Amino acid sequence: MNSEVLILYSRKGCCLCEALEKKLSNINLNDLNPSLELSIVDIDSEKVSTEIQRKYTYEVPIMVLYSKKLLRRIELPRVSPRLKEDLLLSWIQRNLNLFLKLS
């Protein structure tokens, strides 16, 4: 299991969420350094804390990098829905590098 996780806060029926979820599922997050584990979280799930629901309910889709090792998380900037999968992978790597540099 990876120590770094990419969390996608999403909502069923949201076209932007579903498009980003599909792109993330199609790219190989193991190609990143370090590799990431993808966790897709339905913001409307009963398992999601009230705090997270309140924070992101009008913001989905939101991607958050979480380091289990460092116990830190950082919300990523919004990504263009038009970004192709290969560019999305590069964009995630740049943000991952920044996240690790700041940690």
Secondary structure, 3 states (H helix, E strand, C coil): CCCEEEEEEECCCCHHHHHHHHHHHHCCHHHCCCCCEEEEEECCCCCCCHHHHHHHCCCCCEEEEEECCCCEEEECCCCCCCCCHHHHHHHHHHHHHHHHHHC
